[in-house]
Amino acid sequence: MGRHAAYWQPMVEAGRMVVFGPVLDDTGSWGLGVVEADDEEELRGFAAGDPAVTTGTAHVEIGKMLAGFVRP
């Protein structure tokens, strides 16, 4: 998971990652990342290179938000 988090760190540093981290859930272990992106295919390609994905530890699901609200 350390390699997984480090892989996404450039998105955090670039200000494109809105939120990223593990989710506490009784059904199992998973995480959530919200990324601001203009190119979905570029994001899918980046996600496919995630060490958690390439090792078969995890998979990535990408959804699109049409709008959102953030507290001030």
Distance bins in CASP14 RR format, pairs under 12 A and 6 or more apart:
PFRMAT RR
TARGET T0000
AUTHOR 0000-0000-0000
RMODE 2
METHOD distances of the structure
MODEL  1
1 7 0 0 0 0 0 1 0 0 0 0 0
1 8 0 0 0 0 0 1 0 0 0 0 0
1 20 0 0 0 0 0 1 0 0 0 0 0
1 21 0 0 0 0 1 0 0 0 0 0 0
1 22 0 0 0 0 1 0 0 0 0 0 0
1 29 0 0 0 0 1 0 0 0 0 0 0
1 30 0 0 0 0 0 1 0 0 0 0 0
1 31 0 0 0 0 1 0 0 0 0 0 0
1 50 0 0 0 0 0 1 0 0 0 0 0
1 51 0 0 0 0 1 0 0 0 0 0 0
1 52 1 0 0 1 0 0 0 0 0 0 0
1 55 0 0 0 0 0 1 0 0 0 0 0
1 57 0 0 0 0 1 0 0 0 0 0 0
1 58 0 0 0 0 1 0 0 0 0 0 0
2 8 0 0 0 0 0 1 0 0 0 0 0
2 9 0 0 0 0 1 0 0 0 0 0 0
2 21 0 0 0 0 0 1 0 0 0 0 0
2 22 0 0 0 0 0 1 0 0 0 0 0
2 50 0 0 0 0 0 1 0 0 0 0 0
2 51 0 0 0 0 1 0 0 0 0 0 0
2 52 0 0 0 0 1 0 0 0 0 0 0
2 57 0 0 0 0 0 1 0 0 0 0 0
3 9 0 0 0 0 0 1 0 0 0 0 0
3 49 0 0 0 0 0 1 0 0 0 0 0
3 50 0 0 0 0 1 0 0 0 0 0 0
3 51 1 0 1 0 0 0 0 0 0 0 0
3 52 1 0 0 1 0 0 0 0 0 0 0
3 53 0 0 0 0 0 1 0 0 0 0 0
3 54 0 0 0 0 1 0 0 0 0 0 0
3 55 0 0 0 0 1 0 0 0 0 0 0
3 57 0 0 0 0 1 0 0 0 0 0 0
3 58 0 0 0 0 0 1 0 0 0 0 0
4 20 0 0 0 0 0 1 0 0 0 0 0
4 21 0 0 0 0 1 0 0 0 0 0 0
4 22 0 0 0 0 0 1 0 0 0 0 0
4 29 0 0 0 0 0 1 0 0 0 0 0
4 30 0 0 0 0 0 1 0 0 0 0 0
4 31 0 0 0 0 1 0 0 0 0 0 0
4 33 0 0 0 0 0 1 0 0 0 0 0
4 47 0 0 0 0 0 1 0 0 0 0 0
4 49 0 0 0 0 0 1 0 0 0 0 0
4 50 1 0 0 1 0 0 0 0 0 0 0
4 51 1 0 1 0 0 0 0 0 0 0 0
4 52 1 0 1 0 0 0 0 0 0 0 0
4 53 0 0 0 0 1 0 0 0 0 0 0
4 54 0 0 0 0 0 1 0 0 0 0 0
4 55 0 0 0 0 1 0 0 0 0 0 0
4 56 0 0 0 0 0 1 0 0 0 0 0
4 57 1 0 0 1 0 0 0 0 0 0 0
4 58 1 0 0 1 0 0 0 0 0 0 0
4 60 0 0 0 0 0 1 0 0 0 0 0
5 11 0 0 0 0 0 1 0 0 0 0 0
5 12 0 0 0 0 1 0 0 0 0 0 0
5 17 0 0 0 0 0 1 0 0 0 0 0
5 20 1 0 0 1 0 0 0 0 0 0 0
5 21 1 0 0 1 0 0 0 0 0 0 0
5 22 0 0 0 0 1 0 0 0 0 0 0
5 31 0 0 0 0 0 1 0 0 0 0 0
5 33 0 0 0 0 0 1 0 0 0 0 0
5 50 0 0 0 0 1 0 0 0 0 0 0
5 51 0 0 0 0 1 0 0 0 0 0 0
5 52 0 0 0 0 1 0 0 0 0 0 0
6 12 0 0 0 0 0 1 0 0 0 0 0
6 13 0 0 0 0 0 1 0 0 0 0 0
6 20 0 0 0 0 0 1 0 0 0 0 0
6 50 0 0 0 0 0 1 0 0 0 0 0
6 51 0 0 0 0 1 0 0 0 0 0 0
6 52 0 0 0 0 0 1 0 0 0 0 0
7 17 0 0 0 0 0 1 0 0 0 0 0
7 20 0 0 0 0 0 1 0 0 0 0 0
7 46 0 0 0 0 1 0 0 0 0 0 0
7 47 0 0 0 0 1 0 0 0 0 0 0
7 48 0 0 0 0 0 1 0 0 0 0 0
7 49 1 0 0 1 0 0 0 0 0 0 0
7 50 1 0 1 0 0 0 0 0 0 0 0
7 51 1 0 1 0 0 0 0 0 0 0 0
7 52 1 0 0 1 0 0 0 0 0 0 0
7 53 0 0 0 0 1 0 0 0 0 0 0
7 54 0 0 0 0 1 0 0 0 0 0 0
7 55 0 0 0 0 0 1 0 0 0 0 0
7 58 0 0 0 0 0 1 0 0 0 0 0
7 60 0 0 0 0 0 1 0 0 0 0 0
8 14 0 0 0 0 0 1 0 0 0 0 0
8 15 0 0 0 0 0 1 0 0 0 0 0
8 16 0 0 0 0 1 0 0 0 0 0 0
8 17 1 0 0 1 0 0 0 0 0 0 0
8 18 0 0 0 0 0 1 0 0 0 0 0
8 19 0 0 0 0 0 1 0 0 0 0 0
8 20 1 0 1 0 0 0 0 0 0 0 0
8 21 0 0 0 0 1 0 0 0 0 0 0
8 31 0 0 0 0 0 1 0 0 0 0 0
8 32 0 0 0 0 0 1 0 0 0 0 0
8 33 1 0 0 1 0 0 0 0 0 0 0
8 34 0 0 0 0 0 1 0 0 0 0 0
8 35 0 0 0 0 1 0 0 0 0 0 0
8 43 0 0 0 0 0 1 0 0 0 0 0
8 46 0 0 0 0 1 0 0 0 0 0 0
8 47 0 0 0 0 1 0 0 0 0 0 0
8 49 0 0 0 0 0 1 0 0 0 0 0
8 50 1 0 0 1 0 0 0 0 0 0 0
8 51 0 0 0 0 0 1 0 0 0 0 0
8 52 0 0 0 0 1 0 0 0 0 0 0
8 53 0 0 0 0 0 1 0 0 0 0 0
8 60 0 0 0 0 0 1 0 0 0 0 0
9 15 0 0 0 0 0 1 0 0 0 0 0
9 16 0 0 0 0 0 1 0 0 0 0 0
9 17 0 0 0 0 1 0 0 0 0 0 0
9 20 0 0 0 0 1 0 0 0 0 0 0
9 50 0 0 0 0 0 1 0 0 0 0 0
10 16 0 0 0 0 1 0 0 0 0 0 0
10 17 0 0 0 0 1 0 0 0 0 0 0
10 20 0 0 0 0 0 1 0 0 0 0 0
10 35 0 0 0 0 0 1 0 0 0 0 0
10 46 0 0 0 0 1 0 0 0 0 0 0
10 50 0 0 0 0 0 1 0 0 0 0 0
11 17 1 0 1 0 0 0 0 0 0 0 0
11 18 0 0 0 0 1 0 0 0 0 0 0
11 19 0 0 0 0 0 1 0 0 0 0 0
11 20 1 0 0 1 0 0 0 0 0 0 0
11 33 0 0 0 0 1 0 0 0 0 0 0
11 34 0 0 0 0 0 1 0 0 0 0 0
11 35 1 0 1 0 0 0 0 0 0 0 0
11 36 0 0 0 0 1 0 0 0 0 0 0
11 37 0 0 0 0 1 0 0 0 0 0 0
11 42 0 0 0 0 0 1 0 0 0 0 0
11 43 0 0 0 0 1 0 0 0 0 0 0
11 46 1 0 0 1 0 0 0 0 0 0 0
11 47 0 0 0 0 0 1 0 0 0 0 0
11 50 0 0 0 0 0 1 0 0 0 0 0
12 18 0 0 0 0 1 0 0 0 0 0 0
12 19 0 0 0 0 1 0 0 0 0 0 0
12 20 1 0 0 1 0 0 0 0 0 0 0
12 21 0 0 0 0 0 1 0 0 0 0 0
12 33 0 0 0 0 0 1 0 0 0 0 0
12 34 0 0 0 0 0 1 0 0 0 0 0
12 35 0 0 0 0 1 0 0 0 0 0 0
12 36 0 0 0 0 0 1 0 0 0 0 0
13 20 0 0 0 0 0 1 0 0 0 0 0
14 35 0 0 0 0 1 0 0 0 0 0 0
14 36 0 0 0 0 1 0 0 0 0 0 0
14 37 0 0 0 0 0 1 0 0 0 0 0
14 46 0 0 0 0 0 1 0 0 0 0 0
15 34 0 0 0 0 0 1 0 0 0 0 0
15 35 0 0 0 0 1 0 0 0 0 0 0
15 36 1 0 0 1 0 0 0 0 0 0 0
15 37 0 0 0 0 0 1 0 0 0 0 0
16 33 0 0 0 0 0 1 0 0 0 0 0
16 34 0 0 0 0 1 0 0 0 0 0 0
16 35 1 0 1 0 0 0 0 0 0 0 0
16 36 1 0 1 0 0 0 0 0 0 0 0
16 37 1 0 0 1 0 0 0 0 0 0 0
16 38 0 0 0 0 1 0 0 0 0 0 0
16 39 0 0 0 0 0 1 0 0 0 0 0
16 42 0 0 0 0 0 1 0 0 0 0 0
16 43 0 0 0 0 1 0 0 0 0 0 0
16 46 0 0 0 0 0 1 0 0 0 0 0
17 32 0 0 0 0 0 1 0 0 0 0 0
17 33 1 0 0 1 0 0 0 0 0 0 0
17 34 1 0 0 1 0 0 0 0 0 0 0
17 35 1 0 1 0 0 0 0 0 0 0 0
17 36 1 0 0 1 0 0 0 0 0 0 0
17 37 0 0 0 0 0 1 0 0 0 0 0
17 43 0 0 0 0 0 1 0 0 0 0 0
17 46 0 0 0 0 0 1 0 0 0 0 0
18 32 0 0 0 0 0 1 0 0 0 0 0
18 33 1 0 0 1 0 0 0 0 0 0 0
18 34 1 0 1 0 0 0 0 0 0 0 0
18 35 1 0 0 1 0 0 0 0 0 0 0
18 36 1 0 0 1 0 0 0 0 0 0 0
18 37 0 0 0 0 0 1 0 0 0 0 0
18 65 0 0 0 0 1 0 0 0 0 0 0
18 68 0 0 0 0 1 0 0 0 0 0 0
18 70 1 0 0 1 0 0 0 0 0 0 0
19 31 0 0 0 0 0 1 0 0 0 0 0
19 32 1 0 0 1 0 0 0 0 0 0 0
19 33 1 0 1 0 0 0 0 0 0 0 0
19 34 1 0 1 0 0 0 0 0 0 0 0
19 35 0 0 0 0 1 0 0 0 0 0 0
19 36 0 0 0 0 0 1 0 0 0 0 0
19 70 0 0 0 0 1 0 0 0 0 0 0
20 31 0 0 0 0 1 0 0 0 0 0 0
20 32 1 0 0 1 0 0 0 0 0 0 0
20 33 1 0 1 0 0 0 0 0 0 0 0
20 34 1 0 0 1 0 0 0 0 0 0 0
20 35 0 0 0 0 1 0 0 0 0 0 0
20 36 0 0 0 0 0 1 0 0 0 0 0
20 50 0 0 0 0 0 1 0 0 0 0 0
21 29 0 0 0 0 0 1 0 0 0 0 0
21 30 0 0 0 0 1 0 0 0 0 0 0
21 31 1 0 1 0 0 0 0 0 0 0 0
21 32 1 0 0 1 0 0 0 0 0 0 0
21 33 1 0 0 1 0 0 0 0 0 0 0
21 34 0 0 0 0 1 0 0 0 0 0 0
22 28 0 0 0 0 0 1 0 0 0 0 0
22 29 1 0 0 1 0 0 0 0 0 0 0
22 30 1 0 0 1 0 0 0 0 0 0 0
22 31 1 0 1 0 0 0 0 0 0 0 0
22 32 0 0 0 0 1 0 0 0 0 0 0
22 33 0 0 0 0 0 1 0 0 0 0 0
22 52 0 0 0 0 0 1 0 0 0 0 0
22 58 0 0 0 0 0 1 0 0 0 0 0
23 29 0 0 0 0 1 0 0 0 0 0 0
23 30 1 0 1 0 0 0 0 0 0 0 0
23 31 1 0 1 0 0 0 0 0 0 0 0
23 32 1 0 1 0 0 0 0 0 0 0 0
23 33 0 0 0 0 1 0 0 0 0 0 0
24 30 0 0 0 0 1 0 0 0 0 0 0
24 31 0 0 0 0 1 0 0 0 0 0 0
24 32 0 0 0 0 0 1 0 0 0 0 0
25 31 0 0 0 0 1 0 0 0 0 0 0
25 32 0 0 0 0 0 1 0 0 0 0 0
28 58 0 0 0 0 0 1 0 0 0 0 0
29 52 0 0 0 0 0 1 0 0 0 0 0
29 57 0 0 0 0 1 0 0 0 0 0 0
29 58 0 0 0 0 1 0 0 0 0 0 0
30 52 0 0 0 0 0 1 0 0 0 0 0
30 57 0 0 0 0 0 1 0 0 0 0 0
30 58 1 0 0 1 0 0 0 0 0 0 0
30 59 0 0 0 0 1 0 0 0 0 0 0
30 60 0 0 0 0 0 1 0 0 0 0 0
30 61 0 0 0 0 1 0 0 0 0 0 0
31 50 0 0 0 0 0 1 0 0 0 0 0
31 52 0 0 0 0 1 0 0 0 0 0 0
31 58 0 0 0 0 1 0 0 0 0 0 0
31 59 0 0 0 0 0 1 0 0 0 0 0
31 60 0 0 0 0 0 1 0 0 0 0 0
31 61 0 0 0 0 0 1 0 0 0 0 0
32 60 0 0 0 0 0 1 0 0 0 0 0
32 61 0 0 0 0 0 1 0 0 0 0 0
32 62 0 0 0 0 0 1 0 0 0 0 0
32 63 0 0 0 0 0 1 0 0 0 0 0
33 43 0 0 0 0 0 1 0 0 0 0 0
33 47 0 0 0 0 0 1 0 0 0 0 0
33 50 0 0 0 0 0 1 0 0 0 0 0
33 60 0 0 0 0 1 0 0 0 0 0 0
33 61 0 0 0 0 0 1 0 0 0 0 0
33 62 0 0 0 0 0 1 0 0 0 0 0
33 63 0 0 0 0 0 1 0 0 0 0 0
33 65 0 0 0 0 0 1 0 0 0 0 0
34 43 0 0 0 0 0 1 0 0 0 0 0
34 62 0 0 0 0 0 1 0 0 0 0 0
34 63 0 0 0 0 1 0 0 0 0 0 0
34 64 0 0 0 0 0 1 0 0 0 0 0
34 65 1 0 0 1 0 0 0 0 0 0 0
34 68 0 0 0 0 1 0 0 0 0 0 0
34 70 0 0 0 0 0 1 0 0 0 0 0
35 42 0 0 0 0 0 1 0 0 0 0 0
35 43 1 0 0 1 0 0 0 0 0 0 0
35 44 0 0 0 0 0 1 0 0 0 0 0
35 46 0 0 0 0 1 0 0 0 0 0 0
35 47 0 0 0 0 1 0 0 0 0 0 0
35 60 0 0 0 0 0 1 0 0 0 0 0
35 62 0 0 0 0 1 0 0 0 0 0 0
35 63 0 0 0 0 0 1 0 0 0 0 0
35 64 0 0 0 0 0 1 0 0 0 0 0
35 65 0 0 0 0 0 1 0 0 0 0 0
36 43 0 0 0 0 1 0 0 0 0 0 0
36 64 0 0 0 0 0 1 0 0 0 0 0
36 65 0 0 0 0 1 0 0 0 0 0 0
36 68 0 0 0 0 0 1 0 0 0 0 0
36 70 0 0 0 0 0 1 0 0 0 0 0
37 43 1 0 1 0 0 0 0 0 0 0 0
37 44 0 0 0 0 1 0 0 0 0 0 0
37 45 0 0 0 0 0 1 0 0 0 0 0
37 46 0 0 0 0 1 0 0 0 0 0 0
37 47 0 0 0 0 0 1 0 0 0 0 0
37 62 0 0 0 0 1 0 0 0 0 0 0
37 63 0 0 0 0 0 1 0 0 0 0 0
37 64 0 0 0 0 1 0 0 0 0 0 0
37 65 0 0 0 0 0 1 0 0 0 0 0
38 64 0 0 0 0 0 1 0 0 0 0 0
39 45 0 0 0 0 1 0 0 0 0 0 0
39 46 0 0 0 0 1 0 0 0 0 0 0
39 62 0 0 0 0 0 1 0 0 0 0 0
39 64 0 0 0 0 0 1 0 0 0 0 0
40 46 0 0 0 0 0 1 0 0 0 0 0
40 47 0 0 0 0 0 1 0 0 0 0 0
40 62 1 0 0 1 0 0 0 0 0 0 0
40 63 0 0 0 0 1 0 0 0 0 0 0
40 64 1 0 0 1 0 0 0 0 0 0 0
40 65 0 0 0 0 0 1 0 0 0 0 0
41 47 0 0 0 0 0 1 0 0 0 0 0
41 48 0 0 0 0 0 1 0 0 0 0 0
41 62 0 0 0 0 0 1 0 0 0 0 0
42 48 0 0 0 0 0 1 0 0 0 0 0
42 62 0 0 0 0 0 1 0 0 0 0 0
43 49 0 0 0 0 0 1 0 0 0 0 0
43 50 0 0 0 0 0 1 0 0 0 0 0
43 60 0 0 0 0 1 0 0 0 0 0 0
43 61 0 0 0 0 0 1 0 0 0 0 0
43 62 1 0 0 1 0 0 0 0 0 0 0
43 63 0 0 0 0 1 0 0 0 0 0 0
43 64 0 0 0 0 1 0 0 0 0 0 0
44 50 0 0 0 0 0 1 0 0 0 0 0
44 53 0 0 0 0 0 1 0 0 0 0 0
44 59 0 0 0 0 0 1 0 0 0 0 0
44 60 0 0 0 0 1 0 0 0 0 0 0
44 61 0 0 0 0 0 1 0 0 0 0 0
44 62 1 0 1 0 0 0 0 0 0 0 0
44 63 0 0 0 0 0 1 0 0 0 0 0
44 64 0 0 0 0 0 1 0 0 0 0 0
45 53 0 0 0 0 1 0 0 0 0 0 0
45 54 0 0 0 0 0 1 0 0 0 0 0
45 60 0 0 0 0 1 0 0 0 0 0 0
45 62 0 0 0 0 1 0 0 0 0 0 0
46 53 0 0 0 0 0 1 0 0 0 0 0
46 60 0 0 0 0 1 0 0 0 0 0 0
46 62 0 0 0 0 0 1 0 0 0 0 0
47 53 1 0 0 1 0 0 0 0 0 0 0
47 54 0 0 0 0 0 1 0 0 0 0 0
47 58 0 0 0 0 0 1 0 0 0 0 0
47 59 0 0 0 0 1 0 0 0 0 0 0
47 60 1 0 1 0 0 0 0 0 0 0 0
47 61 0 0 0 0 1 0 0 0 0 0 0
47 62 1 0 0 1 0 0 0 0 0 0 0
47 63 0 0 0 0 0 1 0 0 0 0 0
48 54 1 0 0 1 0 0 0 0 0 0 0
48 56 0 0 0 0 0 1 0 0 0 0 0
48 58 0 0 0 0 0 1 0 0 0 0 0
48 59 0 0 0 0 1 0 0 0 0 0 0
48 60 1 0 0 1 0 0 0 0 0 0 0
48 62 0 0 0 0 0 1 0 0 0 0 0
49 55 0 0 0 0 0 1 0 0 0 0 0
49 56 0 0 0 0 0 1 0 0 0 0 0
49 58 0 0 0 0 0 1 0 0 0 0 0
49 59 0 0 0 0 0 1 0 0 0 0 0
49 60 0 0 0 0 1 0 0 0 0 0 0
50 56 0 0 0 0 1 0 0 0 0 0 0
50 57 0 0 0 0 1 0 0 0 0 0 0
50 58 1 0 0 1 0 0 0 0 0 0 0
50 59 0 0 0 0 1 0 0 0 0 0 0
50 60 1 0 0 1 0 0 0 0 0 0 0
50 62 0 0 0 0 0 1 0 0 0 0 0
51 57 1 0 0 1 0 0 0 0 0 0 0
51 58 0 0 0 0 1 0 0 0 0 0 0
51 60 0 0 0 0 0 1 0 0 0 0 0
52 58 1 0 1 0 0 0 0 0 0 0 0
52 59 0 0 0 0 1 0 0 0 0 0 0
52 60 0 0 0 0 1 0 0 0 0 0 0
53 59 1 0 0 1 0 0 0 0 0 0 0
53 60 1 0 1 0 0 0 0 0 0 0 0
53 61 0 0 0 0 0 1 0 0 0 0 0
53 62 0 0 0 0 0 1 0 0 0 0 0
54 60 0 0 0 0 0 1 0 0 0 0 0
END
